[in-house]
Amino acid sequence: MSDIKVPGFKTNGIFELQVSNEAKEVATWTIDLKKTGTVYKGSAQPKADVTIILADETLADLASGKLNGQKAFMTGKLKTKGNIMLATKLDAVLKGAKAKL
């Protein structure tokens, strides 16, 4: 899969999403809003500013607006490593990406 361009975001960071399915298989996606403005499958290069670990169902709920990131974090549906303040911008990033697509 080729990179998807995501221009116009004011968030300056690299998000790495580690998304697991019911079979516990993990797919890694990177949203690079610091260097390239792209979304791509695979680990962040360079290192991610924040890693977000969640189930595919949780990601779908976040992207559709059925769930917000803070509630997902507080209920244990979403875990983070790295810059937690950047993680708080995930909702805005997903809403912006949805609007661009």
Biopython code that builds the backbone (N, CA, C, O; Angstrom):
import numpy as np
from Bio.PDB.StructureBuilder import StructureBuilder

atoms = [
    (1, "MET", "N", (0.838, -1.173, 0.000)),
    (1, "MET", "CA", (0.000, 0.000, 0.000)),
    (1, "MET", "C", (0.886, 1.241, 0.000)),
    (1, "MET", "O", (1.876, 1.304, 0.729)),
    (2, "SER", "N", (0.531, 2.215, -0.811)),
    (2, "SER", "CA", (1.327, 3.436, -0.865)),
    (2, "SER", "C", (0.916, 4.388, 0.253)),
    (2, "SER", "O", (-0.130, 4.226, 0.881)),
    (3, "ASP", "N", (1.750, 5.363, 0.479)),
    (3, "ASP", "CA", (1.479, 6.354, 1.514)),
    (3, "ASP", "C", (0.270, 7.191, 1.133)),
    (3, "ASP", "O", (0.022, 7.450, -0.044)),
    (4, "ILE", "N", (-0.482, 7.612, 2.150)),
    (4, "ILE", "CA", (-1.614, 8.512, 1.971)),
    (4, "ILE", "C", (-1.184, 9.864, 2.506)),
    (4, "ILE", "O", (-0.786, 9.968, 3.666)),
    (5, "LYS", "N", (-1.256, 10.901, 1.687)),
    (5, "LYS", "CA", (-0.875, 12.250, 2.114)),
    (5, "LYS", "C", (-1.959, 12.841, 3.004)),
    (5, "LYS", "O", (-3.149, 12.690, 2.724)),
    (6, "VAL", "N", (-1.553, 13.510, 4.069)),
    (6, "VAL", "CA", (-2.472, 14.149, 4.996)),
    (6, "VAL", "C", (-1.990, 15.581, 5.224)),
    (6, "VAL", "O", (-1.425, 15.884, 6.275)),
    (7, "PRO", "N", (-2.211, 16.473, 4.236)),
    (7, "PRO", "CA", (-1.715, 17.840, 4.372)),
    (7, "PRO", "C", (-2.591, 18.690, 5.298)),
    (7, "PRO", "O", (-3.750, 18.366, 5.556)),
    (8, "GLY", "N", (-2.014, 19.764, 5.780)),
    (8, "GLY", "CA", (-2.787, 20.772, 6.497)),
    (8, "GLY", "C", (-2.999, 20.547, 7.974)),
    (8, "GLY", "O", (-3.786, 21.271, 8.582)),
    (9, "PHE", "N", (-2.336, 19.578, 8.585)),
    (9, "PHE", "CA", (-2.498, 19.376, 10.011)),
    (9, "PHE", "C", (-1.517, 20.238, 10.781)),
    (9, "PHE", "O", (-0.364, 20.394, 10.380)),
    (10, "LYS", "N", (-1.982, 20.798, 11.895)),
    (10, "LYS", "CA", (-1.127, 21.643, 12.713)),
    (10, "LYS", "C", (-0.426, 20.836, 13.809)),
    (10, "LYS", "O", (0.475, 21.349, 14.472)),
    (11, "THR", "N", (-0.826, 19.595, 14.000)),
    (11, "THR", "CA", (-0.191, 18.731, 14.990)),
    (11, "THR", "C", (1.187, 18.343, 14.484)),
    (11, "THR", "O", (1.330, 17.887, 13.349)),
    (12, "ASN", "N", (2.190, 18.520, 15.311)),
    (12, "ASN", "CA", (3.556, 18.229, 14.912)),
    (12, "ASN", "C", (4.040, 17.014, 15.678)),
    (12, "ASN", "O", (4.613, 17.146, 16.759)),
    (13, "GLY", "N", (3.813, 15.833, 15.125)),
    (13, "GLY", "CA", (4.250, 14.626, 15.804)),
    (13, "GLY", "C", (4.077, 13.409, 14.935)),
    (13, "GLY", "O", (3.438, 13.453, 13.884)),
    (14, "ILE", "N", (4.662, 12.317, 15.395)),
    (14, "ILE", "CA", (4.556, 11.038, 14.701)),
    (14, "ILE", "C", (3.816, 10.073, 15.626)),
    (14, "ILE", "O", (4.272, 9.763, 16.727)),
    (15, "PHE", "N", (2.667, 9.612, 15.147)),
    (15, "PHE", "CA", (1.834, 8.672, 15.880)),
    (15, "PHE", "C", (2.062, 7.272, 15.316)),
    (15, "PHE", "O", (2.011, 7.082, 14.101)),
    (16, "GLU", "N", (2.311, 6.300, 16.175)),
    (16, "GLU", "CA", (2.376, 4.910, 15.746)),
    (16, "GLU", "C", (1.196, 4.198, 16.402)),
    (16, "GLU", "O", (1.069, 4.182, 17.626)),
    (17, "LEU", "N", (0.340, 3.614, 15.578)),
    (17, "LEU", "CA", (-0.827, 2.895, 16.076)),
    (17, "LEU", "C", (-0.565, 1.403, 15.965)),
    (17, "LEU", "O", (-0.317, 0.892, 14.873)),
    (18, "GLN", "N", (-0.619, 0.709, 17.082)),
    (18, "GLN", "CA", (-0.489, -0.745, 17.098)),
    (18, "GLN", "C", (-1.891, -1.291, 17.327)),
    (18, "GLN", "O", (-2.421, -1.252, 18.437)),
    (19, "VAL", "N", (-2.478, -1.804, 16.243)),
    (19, "VAL", "CA", (-3.883, -2.196, 16.244)),
    (19, "VAL", "C", (-3.987, -3.719, 16.215)),
    (19, "VAL", "O", (-3.434, -4.373, 15.330)),
    (20, "SER", "N", (-4.705, -4.275, 17.198)),
    (20, "SER", "CA", (-4.858, -5.730, 17.260)),
    (20, "SER", "C", (-6.284, -6.129, 16.913)),
    (20, "SER", "O", (-7.236, -5.395, 17.180)),
    (21, "ASN", "N", (-6.413, -7.311, 16.310)),
    (21, "ASN", "CA", (-7.735, -7.837, 16.007)),
    (21, "ASN", "C", (-8.106, -8.894, 17.041)),
    (21, "ASN", "O", (-7.363, -9.116, 17.997)),
    (22, "GLU", "N", (-9.257, -9.549, 16.852)),
    (22, "GLU", "CA", (-9.714, -10.547, 17.830)),
    (22, "GLU", "C", (-8.747, -11.715, 17.958)),
    (22, "GLU", "O", (-8.665, -12.332, 19.020)),
    (23, "ALA", "N", (-8.018, -12.028, 16.902)),
    (23, "ALA", "CA", (-7.051, -13.131, 16.932)),
    (23, "ALA", "C", (-5.714, -12.697, 17.554)),
    (23, "ALA", "O", (-4.753, -13.466, 17.562)),
    (24, "LYS", "N", (-5.661, -11.479, 18.069)),
    (24, "LYS", "CA", (-4.467, -10.916, 18.710)),
    (24, "LYS", "C", (-3.317, -10.668, 17.734)),
    (24, "LYS", "O", (-2.166, -10.538, 18.151)),
    (25, "GLU", "N", (-3.626, -10.601, 16.432)),
    (25, "GLU", "CA", (-2.625, -10.220, 15.437)),
    (25, "GLU", "C", (-2.518, -8.701, 15.468)),
    (25, "GLU", "O", (-3.530, -8.009, 15.579)),
    (26, "VAL", "N", (-1.322, -8.192, 15.372)),
    (26, "VAL", "CA", (-1.095, -6.749, 15.478)),
    (26, "VAL", "C", (-0.619, -6.187, 14.140)),
    (26, "VAL", "O", (0.315, -6.701, 13.525)),
    (27, "ALA", "N", (-1.285, -5.124, 13.709)),
    (27, "ALA", "CA", (-0.860, -4.368, 12.528)),
    (27, "ALA", "C", (-0.413, -2.996, 13.017)),
    (27, "ALA", "O", (-1.058, -2.392, 13.874)),
    (28, "THR", "N", (0.676, -2.518, 12.473)),
    (28, "THR", "CA", (1.200, -1.213, 12.882)),
    (28, "THR", "C", (1.007, -0.214, 11.757)),
    (28, "THR", "O", (1.353, -0.482, 10.606)),
    (29, "TRP", "N", (0.452, 0.944, 12.101)),
    (29, "TRP", "CA", (0.241, 2.040, 11.159)),
    (29, "TRP", "C", (0.903, 3.279, 11.735)),
    (29, "TRP", "O", (0.914, 3.472, 12.950)),
    (30, "THR", "N", (1.450, 4.110, 10.877)),
    (30, "THR", "CA", (2.100, 5.343, 11.310)),
    (30, "THR", "C", (1.432, 6.537, 10.653)),
    (30, "THR", "O", (1.174, 6.544, 9.449)),
    (31, "ILE", "N", (1.158, 7.545, 11.470)),
    (31, "ILE", "CA", (0.652, 8.829, 10.982)),
    (31, "ILE", "C", (1.773, 9.828, 11.253)),
    (31, "ILE", "O", (2.000, 10.216, 12.399)),
    (32, "ASP", "N", (2.468, 10.238, 10.207)),
    (32, "ASP", "CA", (3.617, 11.138, 10.344)),
    (32, "ASP", "C", (3.185, 12.561, 10.005)),
    (32, "ASP", "O", (3.080, 12.926, 8.834)),
    (33, "LEU", "N", (2.941, 13.347, 11.026)),
    (33, "LEU", "CA", (2.557, 14.747, 10.833)),
    (33, "LEU", "C", (3.708, 15.681, 11.162)),
    (33, "LEU", "O", (3.526, 16.894, 11.261)),
    (34, "LYS", "N", (4.890, 15.111, 11.331)),
    (34, "LYS", "CA", (6.077, 15.903, 11.656)),
    (34, "LYS", "C", (6.952, 16.116, 10.425)),
    (34, "LYS", "O", (7.378, 17.240, 10.158)),
    (35, "LYS", "N", (7.223, 15.061, 9.680)),
    (35, "LYS", "CA", (8.168, 15.138, 8.562)),
    (35, "LYS", "C", (7.488, 15.066, 7.197)),
    (35, "LYS", "O", (7.675, 15.950, 6.361)),
    (36, "THR", "N", (6.686, 13.997, 6.965)),
    (36, "THR", "CA", (6.193, 13.741, 5.610)),
    (36, "THR", "C", (4.719, 14.036, 5.391)),
    (36, "THR", "O", (4.296, 14.184, 4.245)),
    (37, "GLY", "N", (3.921, 14.127, 6.453)),
    (37, "GLY", "CA", (2.489, 14.344, 6.293)),
    (37, "GLY", "C", (1.799, 13.149, 5.649)),
    (37, "GLY", "O", (0.878, 13.320, 4.849)),
    (38, "THR", "N", (2.238, 11.937, 5.993)),
    (38, "THR", "CA", (1.671, 10.741, 5.381)),
    (38, "THR", "C", (1.215, 9.733, 6.429)),
    (38, "THR", "O", (1.614, 9.780, 7.593)),
    (39, "VAL", "N", (0.362, 8.817, 5.967)),
    (39, "VAL", "CA", (-0.045, 7.656, 6.752)),
    (39, "VAL", "C", (0.465, 6.444, 6.000)),
    (39, "VAL", "O", (0.252, 6.320, 4.794)),
    (40, "TYR", "N", (1.138, 5.548, 6.707)),
    (40, "TYR", "CA", (1.639, 4.354, 6.046)),
    (40, "TYR", "C", (1.608, 3.163, 6.988)),
    (40, "TYR", "O", (1.620, 3.319, 8.209)),
    (41, "LYS", "N", (1.566, 1.972, 6.406)),
    (41, "LYS", "CA", (1.582, 0.744, 7.189)),
    (41, "LYS", "C", (3.026, 0.422, 7.549)),
    (41, "LYS", "O", (3.914, 0.433, 6.696)),
    (42, "GLY", "N", (3.242, 0.136, 8.823)),
    (42, "GLY", "CA", (4.572, -0.202, 9.295)),
    (42, "GLY", "C", (4.986, 0.674, 10.464)),
    (42, "GLY", "O", (4.315, 1.648, 10.803)),
    (43, "SER", "N", (6.099, 0.308, 11.067)),
    (43, "SER", "CA", (6.628, 1.053, 12.212)),
    (43, "SER", "C", (7.110, 2.432, 11.791)),
    (43, "SER", "O", (7.508, 2.649, 10.647)),
    (44, "ALA", "N", (7.064, 3.349, 12.734)),
    (44, "ALA", "CA", (7.475, 4.726, 12.475)),
    (44, "ALA", "C", (8.962, 4.811, 12.182)),
    (44, "ALA", "O", (9.779, 4.212, 12.883)),
    (45, "GLN", "N", (9.306, 5.556, 11.146)),
    (45, "GLN", "CA", (10.691, 5.850, 10.793)),
    (45, "GLN", "C", (10.783, 7.348, 10.521)),
    (45, "GLN", "O", (10.276, 7.767, 9.481)),
    (46, "PRO", "N", (11.362, 8.164, 11.330)),
    (46, "PRO", "CA", (12.096, 7.852, 12.559)),
    (46, "PRO", "C", (11.145, 7.445, 13.689)),
    (46, "PRO", "O", (9.945, 7.273, 13.478)),
    (47, "LYS", "N", (11.694, 7.299, 14.862)),
    (47, "LYS", "CA", (10.947, 6.848, 16.039)),
    (47, "LYS", "C", (9.689, 7.695, 16.275)),
    (47, "LYS", "O", (9.695, 8.912, 16.094)),
    (48, "ALA", "N", (8.622, 7.021, 16.679)),
    (48, "ALA", "CA", (7.348, 7.708, 16.966)),
    (48, "ALA", "C", (7.464, 8.567, 18.219)),
    (48, "ALA", "O", (8.192, 8.233, 19.154)),
    (49, "ASP", "N", (6.736, 9.676, 18.221)),
    (49, "ASP", "CA", (6.648, 10.508, 19.418)),
    (49, "ASP", "C", (5.706, 9.874, 20.435)),
    (49, "ASP", "O", (5.907, 9.987, 21.644)),
    (50, "VAL", "N", (4.667, 9.198, 19.918)),
    (50, "VAL", "CA", (3.718, 8.506, 20.780)),
    (50, "VAL", "C", (3.273, 7.220, 20.089)),
    (50, "VAL", "O", (3.008, 7.199, 18.887)),
    (51, "THR", "N", (3.201, 6.159, 20.872)),
    (51, "THR", "CA", (2.685, 4.880, 20.389)),
    (51, "THR", "C", (1.353, 4.648, 21.069)),
    (51, "THR", "O", (1.237, 4.769, 22.288)),
    (52, "ILE", "N", (0.351, 4.313, 20.276)),
    (52, "ILE", "CA", (-0.996, 4.083, 20.789)),
    (52, "ILE", "C", (-1.354, 2.633, 20.506)),
    (52, "ILE", "O", (-1.291, 2.176, 19.364)),
    (53, "ILE", "N", (-1.725, 1.925, 21.545)),
    (53, "ILE", "CA", (-2.020, 0.497, 21.455)),
    (53, "ILE", "C", (-3.514, 0.321, 21.712)),
    (53, "ILE", "O", (-4.027, 0.729, 22.754)),
    (54, "LEU", "N", (-4.215, -0.300, 20.737)),
    (54, "LEU", "CA", (-5.654, -0.449, 20.847)),
    (54, "LEU", "C", (-6.154, -1.564, 19.942)),
    (54, "LEU", "O", (-5.428, -2.045, 19.073)),
    (55, "ALA", "N", (-7.399, -1.970, 20.154)),
    (55, "ALA", "CA", (-8.040, -2.980, 19.320)),
    (55, "ALA", "C", (-8.638, -2.312, 18.088)),
    (55, "ALA", "O", (-8.933, -1.116, 18.100)),
    (56, "ASP", "N", (-8.814, -3.095, 17.025)),
    (56, "ASP", "CA", (-9.371, -2.522, 15.806)),
    (56, "ASP", "C", (-10.776, -1.970, 16.024)),
    (56, "ASP", "O", (-11.154, -0.980, 15.398)),
    (57, "GLU", "N", (-11.548, -2.595, 16.901)),
    (57, "GLU", "CA", (-12.892, -2.101, 17.211)),
    (57, "GLU", "C", (-12.828, -0.714, 17.869)),
    (57, "GLU", "O", (-13.634, 0.166, 17.567)),
    (58, "THR", "N", (-11.871, -0.540, 18.755)),
    (58, "THR", "CA", (-11.699, 0.757, 19.417)),
    (58, "THR", "C", (-11.293, 1.821, 18.411)),
    (58, "THR", "O", (-11.792, 2.945, 18.464)),
    (59, "LEU", "N", (-10.396, 1.481, 17.497)),
    (59, "LEU", "CA", (-9.989, 2.432, 16.458)),
    (59, "LEU", "C", (-11.183, 2.826, 15.596)),
    (59, "LEU", "O", (-11.346, 4.000, 15.263)),
    (60, "ALA", "N", (-12.014, 1.861, 15.233)),
    (60, "ALA", "CA", (-13.202, 2.160, 14.432)),
    (60, "ALA", "C", (-14.144, 3.093, 15.191)),
    (60, "ALA", "O", (-14.703, 4.019, 14.604)),
    (61, "ASP", "N", (-14.322, 2.857, 16.483)),
    (61, "ASP", "CA", (-15.183, 3.720, 17.295)),
    (61, "ASP", "C", (-14.610, 5.125, 17.425)),
    (61, "ASP", "O", (-15.358, 6.102, 17.398)),
    (62, "LEU", "N", (-13.289, 5.237, 17.566)),
    (62, "LEU", "CA", (-12.653, 6.557, 17.633)),
    (62, "LEU", "C", (-12.813, 7.300, 16.308)),
    (62, "LEU", "O", (-13.143, 8.485, 16.291)),
    (63, "ALA", "N", (-12.577, 6.601, 15.203)),
    (63, "ALA", "CA", (-12.647, 7.228, 13.883)),
    (63, "ALA", "C", (-14.063, 7.661, 13.535)),
    (63, "ALA", "O", (-14.253, 8.660, 12.842)),
    (64, "SER", "N", (-15.061, 6.917, 14.010)),
    (64, "SER", "CA", (-16.450, 7.259, 13.696)),
    (64, "SER", "C", (-17.031, 8.298, 14.652)),
    (64, "SER", "O", (-18.106, 8.842, 14.402)),
    (65, "GLY", "N", (-16.323, 8.572, 15.742)),
    (65, "GLY", "CA", (-16.804, 9.541, 16.715)),
    (65, "GLY", "C", (-17.683, 8.934, 17.801)),
    (65, "GLY", "O", (-18.216, 9.666, 18.634)),
    (66, "LYS", "N", (-17.846, 7.616, 17.812)),
    (66, "LYS", "CA", (-18.644, 6.944, 18.841)),
    (66, "LYS", "C", (-17.938, 6.941, 20.190)),
    (66, "LYS", "O", (-18.577, 6.771, 21.228)),
    (67, "LEU", "N", (-16.627, 7.129, 20.178)),
    (67, "LEU", "CA", (-15.808, 7.084, 21.383)),
    (67, "LEU", "C", (-14.740, 8.153, 21.279)),
    (67, "LEU", "O", (-14.194, 8.383, 20.200)),
    (68, "ASN", "N", (-14.436, 8.809, 22.391)),
    (68, "ASN", "CA", (-13.326, 9.774, 22.336)),
    (68, "ASN", "C", (-12.102, 9.161, 23.010)),
    (68, "ASN", "O", (-12.211, 8.237, 23.816)),
    (69, "GLY", "N", (-10.946, 9.694, 22.665)),
    (69, "GLY", "CA", (-9.686, 9.150, 23.130)),
    (69, "GLY", "C", (-9.534, 9.124, 24.639)),
    (69, "GLY", "O", (-8.994, 8.169, 25.198)),
    (70, "GLN", "N", (-10.011, 10.174, 25.301)),
    (70, "GLN", "CA", (-9.877, 10.239, 26.753)),
    (70, "GLN", "C", (-10.679, 9.128, 27.422)),
    (70, "GLN", "O", (-10.197, 8.477, 28.349)),
    (71, "LYS", "N", (-11.901, 8.916, 26.948)),
    (71, "LYS", "CA", (-12.724, 7.860, 27.521)),
    (71, "LYS", "C", (-12.110, 6.490, 27.232)),
    (71, "LYS", "O", (-12.104, 5.618, 28.101)),
    (72, "ALA", "N", (-11.596, 6.296, 26.023)),
    (72, "ALA", "CA", (-10.952, 5.027, 25.669)),
    (72, "ALA", "C", (-9.762, 4.767, 26.584)),
    (72, "ALA", "O", (-9.555, 3.637, 27.026)),
    (73, "PHE", "N", (-8.975, 5.809, 26.872)),
    (73, "PHE", "CA", (-7.816, 5.669, 27.749)),
    (73, "PHE", "C", (-8.252, 5.345, 29.177)),
    (73, "PHE", "O", (-7.704, 4.443, 29.811)),
    (74, "MET", "N", (-9.233, 6.082, 29.673)),
    (74, "MET", "CA", (-9.674, 5.910, 31.060)),
    (74, "MET", "C", (-10.320, 4.543, 31.304)),
    (74, "MET", "O", (-10.284, 4.033, 32.423)),
    (75, "THR", "N", (-10.908, 3.950, 30.268)),
    (75, "THR", "CA", (-11.544, 2.639, 30.420)),
    (75, "THR", "C", (-10.610, 1.494, 30.048)),
    (75, "THR", "O", (-11.019, 0.333, 30.076)),
    (76, "GLY", "N", (-9.364, 1.802, 29.701)),
    (76, "GLY", "CA", (-8.381, 0.770, 29.402)),
    (76, "GLY", "C", (-8.443, 0.226, 27.981)),
    (76, "GLY", "O", (-7.768, -0.757, 27.672)),
    (77, "LYS", "N", (-9.230, 0.838, 27.117)),
    (77, "LYS", "CA", (-9.332, 0.387, 25.728)),
    (77, "LYS", "C", (-8.184, 0.903, 24.869)),
    (77, "LYS", "O", (-7.975, 0.425, 23.754)),
    (78, "LEU", "N", (-7.450, 1.865, 25.380)),
    (78, "LEU", "CA", (-6.359, 2.498, 24.651)),
    (78, "LEU", "C", (-5.200, 2.689, 25.621)),
    (78, "LEU", "O", (-5.389, 3.174, 26.736)),
    (79, "LYS", "N", (-4.018, 2.310, 25.200)),
    (79, "LYS", "CA", (-2.815, 2.500, 26.015)),
    (79, "LYS", "C", (-1.828, 3.327, 25.215)),
    (79, "LYS", "O", (-1.826, 3.290, 23.984)),
    (80, "THR", "N", (-0.989, 4.074, 25.916)),
    (80, "THR", "CA", (-0.015, 4.917, 25.225)),
    (80, "THR", "C", (1.388, 4.698, 25.788)),
    (80, "THR", "O", (1.574, 4.308, 26.940)),
    (81, "LYS", "N", (2.363, 4.968, 24.921)),
    (81, "LYS", "CA", (3.768, 5.019, 25.313)),
    (81, "LYS", "C", (4.335, 6.277, 24.680)),
    (81, "LYS", "O", (4.082, 6.552, 23.508)),
    (82, "GLY", "N", (5.091, 7.032, 25.437)),
    (82, "GLY", "CA", (5.692, 8.236, 24.886)),
    (82, "GLY", "C", (4.949, 9.487, 25.306)),
    (82, "GLY", "O", (4.473, 9.586, 26.436)),
    (83, "ASN", "N", (4.851, 10.436, 24.400)),
    (83, "ASN", "CA", (4.301, 11.760, 24.668)),
    (83, "ASN", "C", (2.782, 11.713, 24.841)),
    (83, "ASN", "O", (2.036, 11.748, 23.862)),
    (84, "ILE", "N", (2.333, 11.633, 26.093)),
    (84, "ILE", "CA", (0.897, 11.516, 26.373)),
    (84, "ILE", "C", (0.127, 12.761, 25.932)),
    (84, "ILE", "O", (-1.040, 12.668, 25.552)),
    (85, "MET", "N", (0.775, 13.921, 25.982)),
    (85, "MET", "CA", (0.085, 15.144, 25.559)),
    (85, "MET", "C", (-0.200, 15.107, 24.052)),
    (85, "MET", "O", (-1.228, 15.618, 23.608)),
    (86, "LEU", "N", (0.683, 14.521, 23.282)),
    (86, "LEU", "CA", (0.446, 14.367, 21.853)),
    (86, "LEU", "C", (-0.691, 13.376, 21.615)),
    (86, "LEU", "O", (-1.481, 13.539, 20.685)),
    (87, "ALA", "N", (-0.768, 12.359, 22.454)),
    (87, "ALA", "CA", (-1.837, 11.364, 22.328)),
    (87, "ALA", "C", (-3.212, 12.000, 22.480)),
    (87, "ALA", "O", (-4.186, 11.512, 21.906)),
    (88, "THR", "N", (-3.302, 13.085, 23.247)),
    (88, "THR", "CA", (-4.596, 13.747, 23.438)),
    (88, "THR", "C", (-5.104, 14.378, 22.142)),
    (88, "THR", "O", (-6.281, 14.730, 22.056)),
    (89, "LYS", "N", (-4.255, 14.525, 21.149)),
    (89, "LYS", "CA", (-4.641, 15.122, 19.877)),
    (89, "LYS", "C", (-5.117, 14.076, 18.863)),
    (89, "LYS", "O", (-5.454, 14.419, 17.729)),
    (90, "LEU", "N", (-5.145, 12.801, 19.269)),
    (90, "LEU", "CA", (-5.538, 11.738, 18.343)),
    (90, "LEU", "C", (-6.939, 11.951, 17.794)),
    (90, "LEU", "O", (-7.163, 11.745, 16.602)),
    (91, "ASP", "N", (-7.888, 12.358, 18.632)),
    (91, "ASP", "CA", (-9.259, 12.585, 18.156)),
    (91, "ASP", "C", (-9.283, 13.592, 17.007)),
    (91, "ASP", "O", (-9.926, 13.359, 15.984)),
    (92, "ALA", "N", (-8.587, 14.699, 17.181)),
    (92, "ALA", "CA", (-8.561, 15.740, 16.143)),
    (92, "ALA", "C", (-7.879, 15.232, 14.879)),
    (92, "ALA", "O", (-8.308, 15.554, 13.771)),
    (93, "VAL", "N", (-6.825, 14.444, 15.032)),
    (93, "VAL", "CA", (-6.114, 13.895, 13.878)),
    (93, "VAL", "C", (-7.038, 12.956, 13.090)),
    (93, "VAL", "O", (-7.111, 13.029, 11.864)),
    (94, "LEU", "N", (-7.742, 12.074, 13.811)),
    (94, "LEU", "CA", (-8.642, 11.136, 13.131)),
    (94, "LEU", "C", (-9.803, 11.858, 12.453)),
    (94, "LEU", "O", (-10.192, 11.496, 11.343)),
    (95, "LYS", "N", (-10.356, 12.871, 13.107)),
    (95, "LYS", "CA", (-11.444, 13.644, 12.488)),
    (95, "LYS", "C", (-10.951, 14.377, 11.253)),
    (95, "LYS", "O", (-11.646, 14.425, 10.239)),
    (96, "GLY", "N", (-9.762, 14.946, 11.330)),
    (96, "GLY", "CA", (-9.197, 15.653, 10.191)),
    (96, "GLY", "C", (-8.896, 14.719, 9.035)),
    (96, "GLY", "O", (-9.133, 15.058, 7.876)),
    (97, "ALA", "N", (-8.372, 13.535, 9.352)),
    (97, "ALA", "CA", (-8.060, 12.557, 8.303)),
    (97, "ALA", "C", (-9.340, 12.079, 7.637)),
    (97, "ALA", "O", (-9.376, 11.896, 6.420)),
    (98, "LYS", "N", (-10.378, 11.878, 8.414)),
    (98, "LYS", "CA", (-11.662, 11.443, 7.872)),
    (98, "LYS", "C", (-12.217, 12.486, 6.914)),
    (98, "LYS", "O", (-12.760, 12.149, 5.862)),
    (99, "ALA", "N", (-12.078, 13.753, 7.283)),
    (99, "ALA", "CA", (-12.563, 14.839, 6.415)),
    (99, "ALA", "C", (-11.771, 14.911, 5.118)),
    (99, "ALA", "O", (-12.335, 15.214, 4.067)),
    (100, "LYS", "N", (-10.461, 14.633, 5.178)),
    (100, "LYS", "CA", (-9.612, 14.689, 3.982)),
    (100, "LYS", "C", (-9.895, 13.531, 3.027)),
    (100, "LYS", "O", (-9.778, 13.672, 1.810)),
    (101, "LEU", "N", (-10.273, 12.368, 3.606)),
    (101, "LEU", "CA", (-10.520, 11.199, 2.792)),
    (101, "LEU", "C", (-11.931, 11.239, 2.283)),
    (101, "LEU", "O", (-12.354, 10.333, 1.564)),
]
sb = StructureBuilder()
sb.init_structure("model")
sb.init_model(0)
sb.init_chain("A")
sb.init_seg("    ")
for serial, (resi, resn, name, xyz) in enumerate(atoms, 1):
    if name == "N":
        sb.init_residue(resn, " ", resi, " ")
    sb.init_atom(name, np.array(xyz, "f"), 0.0, 1.0, " ", f" {name:<3s}", serial, name[0])
structure = sb.get_structure()
